């Protein structure tokens, strides 16, 4: 699997590669592979208001461990009304804004190729942001090599990278129903709610905000623990400002806000993974 990933990266024939690096398991493997493929690598982290603040420190630590300096690029999504409207196309507008900035940085550093950490599983989900990557000619070597999330984690574990077990941490806007205006207050409540649950020992959580209702998702294996601590959980979430606190009986589900998207009427499937 890893040799195929290296072959894909080398096929770009680029001496310098700019890596969109989040500090997550996918982009960490891609960053390491670009280094192992012999490229001069320029990893860039997007520091945004829609992502948990803790991600920066973790990403910096991983980049240092791989021996490469990390460039941090700040962006304020509140400057983009099309993002704040939170339509089902939000991810497209956000990705496009981010990667237009990244293309300029890559150009300034003579990087002819930009890569990200998209894996092949991502292509099967509702991810309109992939269309923006295709339009901007961003390569996704893990997806192009057919690597699944499971493959990526297995390779990271094989290389002894601590990030191999790191839970996914998508942008905080995914916790809001579509067409709900994104506000700084809402993002802060979501971030503080998830932090409070993690401090109680829950490993992978989502606090979905429906008005003043917190819909909590935890792993199935941790549901009994949630039932035992229901009073404390309710207390913590109400302290943050939620009026009602609920526990989703269907447990943790990535992309649960996308369940009622009519994908046949969306253009998300138009992405050409090869970006040729």
N, C-alpha and C positions, 0 to 999 in steps of 0.2 A: 504493500500500500504506500509506504513512504517513498519508495523509489519511483513510483508512478507520480507522486506529488512533486518530487524533485525534477522529474522529466518534464512535467507540465510547466514548471517555473522556468526551466532552462530553455524551453521552446519559445519563450518570449524574446530571447536573445537580447536581454537588457543588462547592462553592466551596473546600472543603478535602478533600484526599485523603491517606490514609496509605498509604505504599508499603512493602511487604515487600521490602527491598533487600539483595541478597547481594553485589553488586559484580560479578556475572556479566553476560554479554552480554544476556540476556533482561531482567532487572530494570533494567539500565542504560537500555535503550531505552524501557521503560515509564516510568521516572522522567523521562527527557527529554520524552517525549510528554505526560506529565501537566503538566509545566512549560509546554510549548508550547501546551497546551490552555487555559492561563490559570488553572489551579488553584493554590491555595496548598498546597505539598507538604510532607509530613512523612515523610521516609524513615527506616526503622528497620532496623538490622542485628541479626540474632540472633547473639549470641556464644555458641556452644555447645561442649561437649566432643567432639561427634561430627564437627566440621568442622576442617579444617586451620587452625592459628593464624594463618598468613600472610594469610588472607582479610580480616581486619580492616583492616590497613594499606592494602591495595589498594582496598578499598571506600571508605575514608576519602578517599583520593586522588581517586577518581572523583567522589564527592559534592562535594568541594571544587571540582573542575573545572567542575561544573555549577552551582556557586554556591549550594548548599543545605547547611545543617548536618545532620549525620548523628547520629541517636540510636542508641545501642548498648544492646541489651536482653540481659542475660546470663541463661542458663538452664542448669541442670545436669541433663542427662537421667538421671544416675545416681540421681535422686530418684524416677524413674518405673519401677517393676518391670516394667510391661507393655512398656516400650521395651527394657529390658535383656534380656528373654527372647528377643528377636530372632525373633519369629514372622513369617510372611509379611505380617502386619498391622502390623508395627513402624512403618512410615512413617505409617500412619493415626494411631496414638497420638501419635507425635512431632509431626506437623503440627497435630493438635488442641491439644496442650499449648502449642505456640508461638503459634498464632493466637488462642487464648483470651486469652493475655497481651496480644497485640497489639490485640485488640478493646477491652480495658480502657484501654490507652494511647490508642487512637483516640477513645474516648468522652471521656476526660479533656481531649483537645485539640479537641473538637467536630468531629471528622472522621466524617462519616456514611458514607463509603465507604472500604473497604480493598481494595487491588489487589496482585497478585503478578505474577511474570514468566512464568507457565506459557504455553507456546506450543502451537500445534495439534498438533505432532508428539508432545508429551508425552501427549496424550489417547489415543494409539495404543499406549502402552507400559503395562507393569504398574506403576501408581502409585496404591496405595491411599490415599495422602495426599490425592489429589484429592477423595476422598469427604468428608474432613474440611473441605476448603475449601468444598465445596458446602453442607454442613450449617451452616457459620458464615457463609454468604452473602458469601464473599470473591470479588471479581471478578478475572477473568484477561483483561484487554483484548486482549493479543496473540492468545490462543487464540480469543477471541470474534470477533476480526477475521480469523481464518483465517490468521494469519502462521505460517509454518514456521520452524524453526531457521535454515534457509538465508536466508529473508527477513529475519529479525532481524539476522543477521550482515551481510547486504548493506546494510541501512539504517544500521547502526552504522558500517560502512566509509564509506558515503556522507557521513555527518556527521563523519567524521574522528575517531571515537572509538577509542582504542587497544584497547579491550576487544573489538573486533570479531573478533580472532583468538584470544582467550583460551580455552583448553580448558575444558570443563566440569569442575566440581570438586564432585561430590556427597558426601554425608556418608560418613565413613570406615566406618560400619557396613555399607555396601554391599559391602565387601571380605570380609565374613565370611559363611559359609554360614548359611542360616536355621536357627534352633533352636540356634545356638552362642551361649552366653552372652557378652554384650558386657562386656569388662573394659578398664580403663584401660591395662593392660599391653599388651593386644592392639592397641588403637588407637595407642599410642605406637610399637609395632614397625612397624605399617603406615605411619604417617606418616613415620617415619624412613627406611623402606625406599624409599618413593616419592621422598622428598627426595634420597636418595643416587643414585637412578637419574637424576633430573633434573640433578643436578650432573655426571653423566657425559655429559649432552647429549641425553637422551631427552626428547622434547617432550610426549608424552601417555602416561602409564603408569598401570597399576594393579598393586598388590601384593595379591593375594587370599590370605588366610591360612586354610589348611586344617590345623588343628592346628599342628605345627611345620614344615609345608611352606609355602613361599612360591611361589605360582603367579603368575609375572610376565606381564603383558600389555603389549606395546608395539605401536606402529603397524606395519603391514606393511612400510612403506618403511624402517623402522628395524630390521627383523629381522636383516639381515646384520651390522649394527653390533653387535647384541646377541650374535650368534654369535662375532664377533671378540673381544668383551670378556667372554666367558663366565667366564673365571677371575676377573677383577676383580669382576664382578657377584656371583658366588658368595661371594667373600671379603667384600664389603661387607655382603651380607645375613646372612651367618653371624656377622659381628661384632655385628649388631643382635640376634641371638638365634635366628634360624631354623636348624633342624637340616638341612633339605633345601631346595634352591633349584631350581625348574623354570621353563622358559620355555614358555608356552602357544603351540603351533604355529598356533592359530587367530587369533593376534594380538589386538589391542585390540578389545574388544566392550563397549559400554555395557550394563550390566544383565546381565552373563553369569551372575550368581547366580540370575537369574529364569528361566533356560531351562526348568526342570522344574516351574514353577508351573502348576497346572491352572487356567487363567484362567476356564474355564466354571463352576468351583465357587467362584470368588471374587466379591466384591461390588464390585470396583474399577470395573466398567463402569457403575455406577449414577450416577456423577457427571453432573450437568446443568451443562454448561459455562456456560450463561447465568446461573446462580445466581439466577434470578428466583423 
